[in-house]
């Protein structure tokens, strides 16, 4: 009986990700790796739920944490019966407690094909519903302190490259102008000496 439920859960996961055009999001991730582990933590990393299937005992909680910087995710139960449609930002977590044995498939609404499942107990129950999953904690985004304004201080650490180039060009133009003036002055002197 347990193997049948696991086979149904696996087929459901495949069905949820079937036909999804995005190669960068999937329950088994892009490498084709499918992780099935006991534990109470799931990382949302590289557009994947890791592990894909997490196994717990009735009454335990699972915490999902978004580890994708700059990429929001959701943890939304099948048919919207549990979880949330709220996006988790980088570093945010959501913790849900599962009371009854059963298989609880879920997905990220932002990234179709990013799917996973929670298997509680032996995975068998006719009572898998939203009343069996209780939100425990939703963490706010990490607060980053505002940078302190740095007072403007006039400082001279030498001449920048642009000003140095402008000074050299100006000096070269001054030398050219001086040479032209000297040539004109010398030419007038010759003209007056001939006259």
SVG drawing of the C-alpha trace seen along z (x, -y; Angstrom):
<svg xmlns="http://www.w3.org/2000/svg" viewBox="-10 -100 78 102">
<polyline fill="none" stroke="black" stroke-width="0.4" points="0.0,0.0 2.8,-2.4 4.6,-1.8 1.4,-2.5 1.1,-5.9 4.7,-6.7 4.2,-5.8 1.1,-8.1 3.1,-10.9 5.9,-10.5 3.5,-10.4 1.9,-13.6 5.2,-15.3 6.0,-14.3 2.5,-15.4 3.0,-18.8 6.3,-19.4 5.3,-17.8 5.3,-20.1 6.9,-23.0 9.1,-24.8 11.5,-26.3 14.7,-24.2 15.8,-26.2 13.1,-25.2 12.0,-21.8 11.3,-19.5 14.3,-17.3 16.3,-20.5 18.3,-21.0 20.8,-18.3 18.1,-15.6 18.9,-15.0 15.8,-14.0 16.5,-14.2 14.3,-12.2 15.4,-12.8 14.2,-12.7 14.4,-16.1 12.6,-19.3 14.3,-21.9 13.9,-22.6 16.1,-25.1 14.8,-27.0 18.0,-27.3 18.8,-27.4 15.1,-27.4 14.7,-24.0 13.2,-22.7 16.1,-20.8 15.3,-18.1 12.5,-17.5 10.7,-15.1 11.0,-15.6 9.9,-12.9 8.7,-13.8 6.5,-12.3 3.0,-13.5 3.1,-16.6 6.5,-17.8 7.1,-21.1 9.0,-21.8 10.8,-25.1 11.3,-26.4 14.0,-29.1 14.6,-31.0 18.3,-30.9 18.0,-32.4 19.2,-35.9 17.0,-38.3 14.5,-35.5 11.2,-35.3 9.4,-31.9 6.2,-30.6 5.4,-27.4 1.9,-26.6 0.1,-23.3 -1.7,-21.5 -5.1,-23.0 -4.1,-25.9 -5.3,-23.8 -2.2,-24.6 0.8,-26.8 0.7,-30.3 0.7,-32.3 2.8,-35.0 6.3,-35.3 9.3,-34.6 12.2,-37.0 15.8,-36.1 16.5,-34.9 12.8,-34.6 11.4,-31.4 8.0,-29.8 7.4,-27.0 4.3,-24.7 3.3,-21.9 1.8,-18.7 -0.6,-16.9 -1.8,-13.9 0.0,-11.2 -0.3,-11.8 1.5,-13.1 1.4,-16.9 2.6,-18.0 3.4,-21.7 4.9,-24.0 6.3,-27.5 3.7,-29.6 6.4,-31.9 8.4,-29.1 6.2,-26.4 7.8,-23.0 9.5,-23.9 7.7,-21.2 8.2,-19.1 6.3,-17.0 6.1,-16.5 5.5,-12.8 4.2,-12.6 4.3,-9.3 3.7,-6.4 2.1,-8.7 -1.3,-7.2 -4.4,-9.2 -7.8,-10.0 -7.8,-13.2 -5.1,-15.2 -6.5,-18.7 -5.8,-22.3 -6.9,-21.6 -3.9,-19.3 -1.3,-21.9 -0.8,-24.8 1.3,-27.9 3.9,-28.3 6.2,-31.1 6.6,-33.4 9.8,-35.5 10.0,-39.0 12.7,-39.9 16.1,-40.6 16.4,-44.2 19.5,-45.8 20.5,-49.0 20.6,-52.1 24.1,-53.3 25.2,-56.3 25.7,-59.3 29.4,-60.2 30.0,-63.9 31.5,-65.4 35.1,-66.3 37.1,-68.3 40.4,-66.6 43.2,-66.8 45.0,-63.6 46.7,-64.8 45.5,-65.6 43.1,-63.2 44.1,-61.8 41.6,-64.0 42.9,-67.2 46.5,-66.1 45.7,-65.5 43.9,-68.8 46.9,-70.6 49.3,-68.9 47.1,-69.8 46.8,-73.4 50.6,-73.6 51.2,-72.2 48.7,-74.8 50.6,-77.5 53.9,-76.3 52.4,-76.2 51.0,-79.7 54.3,-81.0 56.1,-79.4 53.6,-81.0 54.0,-84.4 57.8,-84.1 57.8,-83.2 55.5,-86.2 57.7,-88.5 60.8,-87.2 59.1,-87.7 58.2,-91.3 61.7,-92.0 63.1,-90.7 60.6,-92.7 61.5,-96.0 65.2,-95.3 64.8,-94.9 62.8,-98.0"/>
</svg>
